[in-house]
Amino acid sequence: MTDGPVVKIILEEGASAPSYETAYAAGADVRAWLPDSDLLIPPGATALVPTGLRIALPQGYEAQIRPRSGLAAKFGVTVLNAPGTIDADYRGEIRILLINHGDKTFTIASGDRIAQMVIASHVTADFRPALSLDGTERGAGGFGSTGR
């Protein structure tokens, strides 16, 4: 039992629901759904990996798709657009954009854990035109301006 929001899911036949692997995990593991054959990602290549998963989030929430640290550390495989955002009004299949930064072809089989999903609340901003902005100590200092 959780105290978080209810996220409705629909799974293709043979696909897996996201799952929290430990009691205090923030991210639920998301698995590949490849019913026909394994997927190979050569070094330097990207792949849009199907999950067979569709979700409905409550308004005010998003699902963030993040890399799995083990895939990155062991194989150089990570989520290219990390974190990817799934909006509450999206109803299509969740597909994970992976890139292989490693030096060997990476093989994904159906059911492999390929990313993690974090459900987070958010606010919607009210963007308003202004003639000036409040001053700060940092000012317009950009990349590297606060130190190493």
Sequence and secondary structure as in RCSB ss.txt:
>XXXX:A:sequence
MTDGPVVKIILEEGASAPSYETAYAAGADVRAWLPDSDLLIPPGATALVPTGLRIALPQGYEAQIRPRSGLAAKF
GVTVLNAPGTIDADYRGEIRILLINHGDKTFTIASGDRIAQMVIASHVTADFRPALSLDGTERGAGGFGSTGR
>XXXX:A:secstr
  SS   EEEE TT    B SSTT SSEEEE   SS  EEE TT EEEEE  EEEE  TTEEEEEE  HHHHHHH
 EEETTSSEEE TT  S  EEEEEE SSS EEE TT EEEEEEEEE         S     SSTT  TTTT  
